[in-house]
């Protein structure tokens, strides 16, 4: 009887184990394979921020009365806060992509690799708050080995309804994975302060701790960087497209920021009649700077710009915002309307120089500047916006578009940042009085 039971048990194992193995193989679908491929490159990011609490000067002792008598029990004047997020390694040398808001104001950045108990301290390489992208570098490995990484894929060919996977590492315990489909491959969203950018919209949930992690397709290819930007949205996630990341990544690594590119178009509104007749808006070329990349490419006054790299533009501000994701030297295909004929042209974007910016200011506003006990008006060109509002030689320019000015470099920086956005508000000081003016009016 014992031999019979033993033989029966062996027979059951022989029959059951292959069945179990086959069942596991059948469950290994595309999602499982994609996650296995991508997860080793997804990291946890922990930051520390040293905060100095402002002292209370009410009693003249550098602190409150409570702190004087009970200082040993009160909160210290300097303390540390922490935040958590995710990131993805995109280069074998250890470059980590994440969101700018994940590492914002961080004094120290710590990165935990999957399956590794010890954190590594990373160094911030570059960041752009508007696009919400940041690059952090991991330390070189002592043994010379490469880091597990994901190379940037494509997002320009995404299909509505295509399956995608959002991966994060919010607590350092392992991957947090959600799946969904693409709802909109190129969704335009306002991020506040009149800034608009393009995102991939998906119903794959992106929790705050997953911000900065990768969005991958069913083949395990990196198609976007997850970002949490719509708190009021339920069941909606957004990711920065890989094509945008590819354009700006070299700039973030080499410059530490994304410099403004120079196209040379002064955009304007097309008017409601145009938008109504065609069913969509566009950007009117109201001025074109001589010798600019746009002029060399053949754009002309009164052309209507319809799209940048297949992304429709509806307003001048939207047009300028989209250009922010194209650094100097980048290429952009512009689709435009001339008369009743549509055409397109590829433009190689240039770099701003102080000369370009000052010539633009002289052309747009009608005055030149000099440094003399502050920033002062040197000349006012007759019949220009500056002349019409009564600007005079010797007036001090103290502020442009809310930015305080100390010298000519500050003026160049402020005007470059707002290039093409007209009018600009200037704070003028004459004698002991100051007043605000908009140029051109």
C-alpha positions in Angstrom: 0.0 0.0 0.0 2.9 2.4 0.8 4.5 1.7 -2.6 1.2 2.4 -4.3 0.8 5.7 -2.6 4.4 6.8 -3.3 4.0 5.9 -7.0 0.7 7.7 -7.1 2.3 10.9 -5.6 5.2 10.7 -8.2 2.7 10.3 -11.0 0.7 13.3 -9.8 3.9 15.5 -9.7 4.9 14.4 -13.2 1.5 15.2 -14.5 1.0 18.5 -12.5 4.4 20.2 -12.8 4.6 20.4 -16.6 1.0 21.8 -16.6 2.0 24.5 -14.1 5.0 25.4 -16.2 2.9 25.7 -19.3 0.3 27.8 -17.5 3.0 30.2 -16.3 4.4 30.5 -19.9 0.9 31.2 -21.1 0.6 34.1 -18.7 3.7 35.7 -19.9 2.1 38.3 -22.1 3.6 41.5 -23.7 3.0 43.5 -20.6 5.0 41.1 -18.4 7.9 41.1 -21.0 7.9 44.9 -21.3 8.0 45.4 -17.5 10.8 42.9 -17.1 12.8 44.7 -19.8 12.2 48.2 -18.3 12.1 47.8 -14.5 15.9 47.5 -13.9 16.3 51.1 -15.2 13.6 52.6 -13.0 15.0 54.2 -9.8 13.7 55.8 -6.6 14.7 59.4 -6.0 14.8 60.9 -2.5 15.8 64.5 -1.9 16.7 66.5 1.1 16.1 70.2 1.4 17.7 72.2 4.1 15.2 74.9 5.3 16.1 77.9 7.4 13.1 79.0 9.3 12.8 82.8 9.5 13.3 84.1 13.0 10.7 86.2 14.8 12.1 89.6 15.5 9.1 90.8 17.5 11.0 90.8 20.8 14.3 91.9 19.3 16.2 88.8 20.4 16.2 86.9 17.1 13.3 84.7 18.2 9.9 84.6 19.8 9.4 84.8 23.6 8.4 81.1 23.5 11.7 80.2 21.9 13.6 82.2 24.5 12.2 80.3 27.4 11.4 76.9 25.7 14.0 76.8 22.9 15.1 73.3 23.8 11.6 72.1 22.9 10.9 74.2 19.9 11.6 73.5 16.2 15.2 74.3 15.3 15.9 77.3 13.1 17.4 75.0 10.5 15.8 71.7 9.6 15.6 69.2 6.8 12.6 68.1 4.7 12.4 65.2 2.3 10.5 64.3 -0.8 10.2 61.2 -3.0 9.8 60.5 -6.6 10.9 58.3 -9.5 13.3 58.4 -12.4 14.7 56.4 -15.3 18.3 55.8 -16.3 18.6 56.7 -20.0 22.4 56.3 -20.5 24.8 53.5 -19.5 27.1 56.1 -17.8 24.3 56.8 -15.3 22.2 59.7 -16.5 18.8 59.7 -14.8 15.8 61.6 -16.2 13.1 62.8 -13.8 10.7 65.7 -13.3 12.1 69.1 -12.3 9.5 69.2 -9.5 10.9 66.0 -8.0 14.3 67.6 -7.3 13.2 71.2 -6.9 15.2 73.1 -4.3 17.0 69.9 -3.2 20.2 70.2 -1.2 21.0 66.5 -1.7 19.7 63.9 -4.2 19.8 60.2 -3.3 19.0 57.5 -5.8 18.1 53.9 -5.0 18.6 51.3 -7.7 16.2 48.3 -8.0 17.3 45.5 -5.7 20.1 47.6 -4.1 19.7 48.5 -0.4 22.3 51.3 -0.4 21.4 54.7 -1.9 23.8 56.5 -4.2 24.1 60.3 -4.1 23.4 61.9 -7.4 24.5 65.2 -8.9 22.1 67.6 -10.6 23.2 68.1 -14.2 20.4 70.3 -15.6 16.8 71.3 -15.1 14.0 73.2 -16.7 11.0 74.1 -14.6 8.6 75.0 -17.4 9.1 71.7 -19.3 9.4 69.9 -15.9 12.5 67.9 -16.8 15.7 67.4 -14.9 18.8 65.3 -15.4 20.8 63.8 -12.5 24.1 61.9 -12.8 24.9 58.8 -10.9 28.5 58.2 -9.7 30.8 56.1 -11.9 30.9 52.5 -11.0 34.1 51.3 -9.4 34.2 48.2 -11.5 33.6 50.1 -14.8 30.3 48.4 -15.4 27.4 50.1 -17.2 24.1 50.9 -15.6 21.0 49.2 -16.8 19.2 51.8 -18.9 16.4 52.5 -21.4 17.1 54.3 -24.6 14.6 57.0 -25.8 12.0 55.7 -28.2 9.5 57.5 -30.3 6.2 59.1 -29.4 5.4 60.8 -32.8 3.7 57.6 -34.1 1.5 56.8 -31.1 -2.0 55.6 -31.8 -5.1 56.5 -29.9 -6.1 53.3 -28.0 -2.5 51.9 -28.0 -1.6 50.1 -24.8 1.0 51.8 -22.5 2.6 51.1 -19.1 3.5 53.6 -16.5 6.3 52.5 -14.1 7.5 54.2 -10.9 9.6 53.4 -7.9 8.1 55.7 -5.3 9.2 54.1 -2.0 12.3 52.2 -3.1 10.6 48.9 -2.5 10.2 48.0 -6.2 8.2 48.9 -9.2 4.8 50.5 -9.1 3.1 49.6 -12.3 -0.1 50.8 -14.0 -1.4 50.0 -17.4 -3.7 51.9 -19.7 -4.2 53.2 -23.3 -3.3 56.4 -25.1 -6.1 58.9 -25.1 -4.3 61.6 -26.9 -0.8 61.4 -28.4 -0.4 65.2 -28.6 -2.5 66.8 -25.9 -1.9 70.6 -25.4 -2.1 71.6 -21.7 -1.7 74.9 -19.9 0.7 74.6 -17.0 -0.1 78.0 -15.5 1.5 81.4 -16.0 0.3 81.2 -19.6 2.7 78.4 -20.5 1.4 75.6 -22.8 3.2 72.4 -23.6 2.4 69.1 -25.4 1.9 65.8 -23.5 0.8 62.2 -24.0 -2.5 61.7 -22.3 -3.2 58.2 -21.0 -5.6 56.6 -18.5 -2.6 54.8 -16.9 -2.7 56.2 -13.4 0.4 58.3 -12.4 0.5 58.8 -8.6 2.6 61.6 -7.2 5.4 59.2 -6.1 5.6 57.9 -9.7 6.4 61.3 -11.1 9.6 61.1 -13.2 9.3 57.4 -14.0 9.0 56.1 -17.6 5.9 55.6 -19.8 6.7 52.6 -22.1 4.9 51.0 -24.9 4.0 47.3 -25.2 7.5 46.6 -26.6 9.2 48.1 -23.5 10.4 51.2 -25.4 10.6 54.5 -23.5 8.0 56.8 -25.0 7.6 59.4 -22.3 8.4 60.7 -18.8 5.5 60.6 -16.4 4.5 63.8 -14.7 1.7 64.6 -12.3 0.2 67.9 -13.4 -3.6 67.6 -13.2 -4.6 67.0 -9.6 -8.2 67.4 -10.3 -8.2 64.8 -13.0 -9.3 61.3 -12.0 -8.1 58.4 -14.1 -6.0 60.6 -16.3 -2.2 60.6 -16.6 0.2 62.8 -18.6 3.7 62.2 -19.8 6.3 64.3 -21.6 6.8 62.8 -25.0 10.1 61.1 -25.8 10.6 63.3 -28.9 10.6 66.5 -26.7 13.0 64.8 -24.3 15.3 63.8 -27.1 15.5 67.4 -28.3 16.4 69.0 -25.0 18.4 66.3 -23.3 21.8 67.2 -24.9 21.1 70.9 -24.0 20.3 70.0 -20.3 23.5 67.9 -20.1 25.8 70.5 -21.8 24.3 73.8 -20.6 22.5 72.8 -17.4 19.4 74.5 -18.8 17.4 74.9 -22.0 18.5 78.1 -23.8 16.0 80.0 -25.9 16.3 79.4 -29.6 16.1 82.2 -32.2 13.6 81.9 -35.1 13.1 85.6 -35.8 9.3 85.7 -36.2 7.2 88.3 -34.4 3.9 86.5 -34.1 0.4 88.0 -34.0 -3.2 87.0 -34.0 -5.0 86.0 -37.2 -8.4 87.3 -36.0 -11.7 85.6 -35.4 -12.8 85.8 -39.1 -9.8 83.6 -40.2 -10.3 81.0 -37.4 -14.1 80.9 -38.2 -13.6 80.4 -41.9 -11.0 77.6 -41.6 -12.2 76.0 -38.3 -8.9 76.6 -36.5 -6.5 79.4 -35.6 -2.9 80.1 -36.5 -0.2 82.6 -36.0 0.3 85.6 -38.3 3.8 86.6 -39.1 3.6 90.3 -38.3 7.3 91.0 -38.5 10.4 89.1 -39.6 13.9 90.1 -38.4 16.4 90.5 -41.3 18.9 87.6 -41.6 17.0 85.5 -39.1 16.6 81.7 -39.5 12.9 82.2 -40.5 13.8 84.8 -43.1 16.6 82.6 -44.6 14.1 79.7 -44.8 11.8 81.8 -46.9 9.0 82.7 -44.5 7.4 86.1 -45.4 5.3 88.8 -43.7 1.6 87.9 -43.6 2.3 84.1 -43.7 0.1 82.2 -41.3 2.0 79.6 -39.3 -0.3 76.6 -38.7 1.8 73.9 -37.0 5.2 73.1 -35.6 6.2 69.5 -36.3 2.6 68.5 -36.7 1.5 70.3 -33.5 -1.2 72.9 -34.4 -0.7 76.4 -33.0 -3.7 78.5 -32.1 -2.1 81.7 -30.7 1.1 83.7 -30.5 1.8 82.7 -26.9 1.2 79.0 -27.7 3.6 79.3 -30.7 6.3 80.8 -28.5 5.8 78.3 -25.8 6.2 75.4 -28.1 9.4 76.9 -29.4 10.8 76.6 -25.9 11.3 72.9 -26.4 13.6 73.5 -29.4 17.1 74.5 -28.3 19.5 76.4 -30.6 20.7 74.2 -33.5 17.5 72.2 -33.4 15.3 71.7 -36.5 11.6 72.4 -36.7 9.3 71.8 -39.6 6.9 74.7 -40.0 3.6 74.3 -41.8 2.2 77.7 -43.0 -0.4 79.3 -45.2 0.5 81.8 -47.9 -2.6 83.2 -49.5 -4.7 80.1 -50.1 -1.7 77.8 -50.5 -0.3 75.6 -47.7 3.4 74.8 -47.6 6.0 73.6 -45.2 9.7 74.3 -44.6 12.3 73.0 -42.2 14.1 75.7 -40.3 17.4 75.3 -38.4 17.1 77.5 -35.3 19.7 79.9 -34.2 21.0 81.3 -30.9 20.3 84.7 -29.4 23.1 87.2 -29.1 23.1 90.5 -27.2 23.3 92.3 -30.6 20.2 90.5 -31.9 18.2 91.2 -28.7 19.2 94.9 -28.6 18.3 95.4 -32.3 15.0 93.7 -31.7 14.4 96.1 -28.7 15.3 99.1 -30.8 13.0 98.0 -33.6 10.1 97.1 -31.3 10.2 99.8 -28.7 12.2 102.6 -30.2 15.0 103.4 -27.7 18.6 102.5 -27.0 20.3 102.2 -23.6 23.5 103.0 -21.7 24.8 102.2 -18.3 25.2 105.5 -16.3 24.2 105.4 -12.7 21.8 102.6 -13.6 20.3 101.7 -16.9 19.3 104.8 -18.8 17.7 105.7 -22.1 20.4 106.9 -24.5 18.4 107.7 -27.6 14.7 107.8 -28.5 13.9 107.2 -32.2 11.3 109.7 -33.6 7.8 108.4 -34.3 8.4 105.1 -32.5 6.4 103.7 -29.6 8.9 105.1 -27.0 8.6 108.5 -28.6 4.8 108.5 -28.7 4.5 107.8 -25.0 7.0 110.5 -24.1 10.1 108.6 -23.1 13.1 110.9 -22.8 16.9 110.6 -22.9 18.2 110.0 -19.3 15.1 108.2 -18.1 16.0 105.2 -16.0 14.7 101.7 -16.9 14.2 99.9 -13.6 12.1 96.9 -14.6 10.9 94.9 -17.6 8.0 92.5 -17.5 8.4 92.3 -13.7 12.2 91.6 -13.8 14.4 94.1 -11.9 17.3 95.5 -13.9 20.8 96.3 -12.7 22.7 96.5 -16.0 22.5 95.9 -19.7 22.9 92.2 -19.3 19.8 92.0 -17.2 17.9 94.0 -19.9 19.1 91.6 -22.6 18.1 88.6 -20.5 14.6 89.9 -19.8 13.9 90.9 -23.4 15.2 87.6 -24.7 13.0 85.7 -22.3 9.9 87.6 -23.6 11.0 87.8 -27.2 7.9 88.1 -29.4 5.5 88.7 -26.6 4.2 92.3 -27.0 3.5 94.6 -25.4 6.0 94.5 -22.5 5.6 96.5 -19.3 8.4 98.9 -18.3 9.0 100.6 -15.0 10.4 104.1 -15.8 12.0 106.4 -13.2 12.3 110.1 -14.0 13.6 112.3 -11.2 11.9 111.1 -8.0 8.8 109.6 -9.8 8.2 106.2 -11.3 5.6 105.1 -13.7 4.7 102.0 -15.7 4.3 102.1 -19.5 3.4 99.4 -22.0 5.4 99.3 -25.3 4.3 99.2 -28.0 0.9 100.5 -27.1 
